[in-house]
Every structure is written in structure tokens, then in C-alpha cells.
Amino acid sequence: MKTRKQSAVRWGILAPGGISRAFARELVKIPDAQVVAVGSRSAERAEAFAREFDIPKSYGSYEEFAGDPDVDIVYIGSPHSHHREHSLLCMGEGKSILCEKAFAMNARQAREMAQTARERRLFLMEAMWTRFLPTIRWVRDRITDGSIGEVKAMHATFGIKSVWDPEHRLLNPELGGGALLDTGIYPISFASMVYGMQPKTIHSSARIGSTGVDEWYSALFEYGDARSAQVSSSVQLPLRTEAVIFGTEGRIEVPQFIGAKKATIFSRSGTEETFMDNDSDRGMKHEAIEAMRCMSEGLQESPTMPIAESIEIMETLDRMRSKWNLTYPNE
């Protein structure tokens, strides 16, 4: 992959749904980003999205969109069930990829995506947007510099009570529905960031609902050396959104860790230190800025969200699902 010469990075957005709309709202504010195309299975939806964000080109088929020579990188906002298909389609046309979480349906698909990116020397990254928030970067730095000593335990929870609709993607197994691949990947990825590894042992349980997806789960991860993480998530229970990291010299509390604007260190000595991010934007722009930085430097992946870690997280999800006897129809 060659270092880019031109100043602006030309973006295409595949699948103009709700998450793509949230991403586009911030992408259009980045000075060096140009949103040049949007692709959908529906020409009408693509045209409406293009009008909303003043995007010059819209396509009513993903194949036509992927073939647009003016697109450098594609943001993929389609359901989990289509991440592999759409990533491979666009990489086949020489496009770099920022792919929504969960990265794929399973680790096998994730490895195929990674292999294709390597062979074609293209940038590829999972769009785990929370990893790039200024607050979360500050938390990671405080862990690294030993501000709370050695991390020994943590918990992270995130759950929503969605409207009951068996056809909605959150409850539809054909689309990779359920907590694990949607809300549930956030606390699991957060634990991966904190410990820098995947658990050696997993104890977990899940509620498999009438549509065949996990409506909620709880898990205990063990990493050896008396280190653990408790994680839980739901699409049918309104769980609290919070993360707390416990070290031998203090703890870090991250309320609303999904879109974290605040984090506080409570040291064993009784002192407190708080980081505040006063930016009113949701924060999805930071993953786009990271992708653009990596492309400008000729990198094929981000050191903050490396491909190998995304694959390892998918392997953890696979391990959890196997204990629940949960499979997806189209994997």
C-alpha cells in the first residue's frame, strides 16, 4: 500500500442506515475527508442519503458503488451478516475498508477479510469507534503508565431494551441479531483493550429467546494470575452503561463508557483525577481520523485497533456461542 499523495481522502458509504447516518454527520465535518459516494440496494434510499449529506454520487447497487474509481475507502454500515460479503466486494475493487463492529459473523470470516486486505495491500480496520475516543485513549494511557498499579479486575456492562420486533436486525438471526454481536461486543472489546489479551477461561450464560438469538448474556473472563473481567450485555434489558477498572493502587471509573466523555481515577491514597471531553459530537469522527492517518502513512492497519485483535475478539465470541449452542443460519 503506497502512501497517499493527495490531501483529501475520498470516502464512500455502503448501506445508508442509522449507523451510517450517525457516522456521516461527523465525517462531513472533517476537513480532509470528502464523502463522494453512497451505495444501497435501493436507488431511492441512496439518493435520499446523498441529498441529506450533499454527496455527489449515489448508487442503487453495491456492485456499481464498489466500482467507483473515485472512492479510496469505504465505510461499511450494513448488518453483521453482510460485513464479509461487502468488504470482499469493495476490496476486490481496490478499496480500503472501515467495517462496522462486529467485524464479521465469526472468526473464520474475519480471517478471510484480513487475508484479502493483506494480499491486496489495503487498509482494513474494525470500526470500534469507542476505542478512539479521547477519554478512552486517556484511560488506556493511565493503565499503561501504572496510575492504578497492576490491573486485577474490571467490569463493563451495556444493555438496551429494544422494541419487540422479530424482524428487526437486533432479533433476527439471519442478520446476526442478538446482544453478542451488537451491544455485547462493546464490553468484550473493552476488556480486550484493558488486558491486551483474550481470556484463558470463559464462564458464561445467555438467554436464547424465541427468535433464536441471545437476548442477553453474562460472562466471567479469567486471564490467569488472579485477573478477571465481568462483562454483560442485552438487547432486551436496560442494563447500566458503565465500566470500572480495578488495580492494585486504585481504580478508574468510566460512566457511559460507550460514548465516554468522562473518566476518573480514584487512587489508593485518596486523590482523584478526572478527564473531561467537552466536544459535543458523539465521537465517531475519531475512528475516521485514525483511518485517514494510517492511510496517509501507508499503514495497512491501525495500531490502536489491529486486525489481529479484531480476529481474536471474534474467536472469543465464537467460544462463547459454542457453549450456548448458538449458530447463525448463514454462517
Buried (B, 14 or more C-beta within 10 A) or exposed (E): BEEBEEEBBBBBBBBBBEBBBBBBBBBBEBEEBBBBBBBBEEBEBBBBBBEBBEBEBBBBBBEBBBBBEEBBBBBBBBBBBBBBBBBBBBBEBBBBBBBBBBBBBBBBBBBBBBEBBEEBEBBBBBBBBBBBBBBBBBBBEBBEEEBBBEBBBBBBBBBBEBEEEBEBBBBBBBBBBBBBBBBBBBBBBBBBBBBEBBBEEBBBBBBBBEBBBBBBBBBBBBBEEEBBBBBBBBBBBEBEBBBBBBBEEBBBBBBBBBBBBBBBBBBEEEEEBEBEBEEEEBBBBBBBBBBBEBBBEEBBBBEBBBBEBBBBBBBBBBBBBEEBEBEBEEB
